């Protein structure tokens, strides 16, 4: 049987692991509501100042470029036409103050003529995160559309 000090240490480590995973899940799950409501500063604030957001349509380097994406004509047309960025629960691997989370996401758009919603794309996502001053931030997010090609499947297979 373990002594009390060892048991307390083990429990504290387990609680920290759970808290870290919950914080990362909360961070990732906040992306959709923030980006679909046009809160550019909240979206960019998920990243480190020099963070990278790399999607198959282009890469955004730093918070200013991420904010510009939210303010862009294309993204604003999604918001005002009716859109939902839906993120699935991530698989999270922690290593001290860094983590990798892998998940699927969908972009659902409303057809403004018919009012019908449809899935515009399904994407594989790799989120690389660091704990900075006690708070988890995205250092790099890579998203690739699941179009049958190797890139999206590679993201998924490397994450589990």
PEVENMO-V393925 format. One record per residue. N is the residue number from 0. RES is the residue in one small letter. OMEGA is omega as a letter, one per 20 degrees, with the letter a starting at -180 (* if undefined). Layout:
BEGIN
N RES OMEGA
N RES OMEGA
END
This chain:
BEGIN
0 x a
1 x r
2 x a
3 x a
4 x r
5 x r
6 x r
7 x r
8 x r
9 x r
10 x r
11 x r
12 x r
13 x r
14 x r
15 x r
16 x r
17 x r
18 x r
19 x a
20 x r
21 x r
22 x r
23 x r
24 x r
25 x r
26 x a
27 x a
28 x r
29 x a
30 x a
31 x r
32 x a
33 x a
34 x a
35 x r
36 x r
37 x a
38 x a
39 x a
40 x r
41 x r
42 x a
43 x r
44 x r
45 x a
46 x r
47 x a
48 x a
49 x a
50 x a
51 x r
52 x a
53 x r
54 x a
55 x r
56 x r
57 x a
58 x r
59 x a
60 x r
61 x a
62 x a
63 x a
64 x r
65 x r
66 x r
67 x r
68 x a
69 x a
70 x a
71 x r
72 x a
73 x a
74 x r
75 x r
76 x r
77 x a
78 x a
79 x r
80 x a
81 x a
82 x r
83 x r
84 x a
85 x a
86 x r
87 x r
88 x a
89 x r
90 x a
91 x r
92 x a
93 x r
94 x a
95 x a
96 x r
97 x a
98 x r
99 x r
100 x a
101 x r
102 x r
103 x r
104 x r
105 x r
106 x r
107 x a
108 x r
109 x r
110 x a
111 x r
112 x a
113 x a
114 x a
115 x r
116 x r
117 x r
118 x r
119 x a
120 x r
121 x a
122 x r
123 x a
124 x r
125 x r
126 x r
127 x a
128 x r
129 x r
130 x a
131 x a
132 x r
133 x a
134 x r
135 x r
136 x r
137 x r
138 x a
139 x r
140 x r
141 x r
142 x r
143 x a
144 x r
145 x a
146 x a
147 x r
148 x a
149 x a
150 x a
151 x r
152 x r
153 x r
154 x a
155 x a
156 x r
157 x a
158 x a
159 x *
END
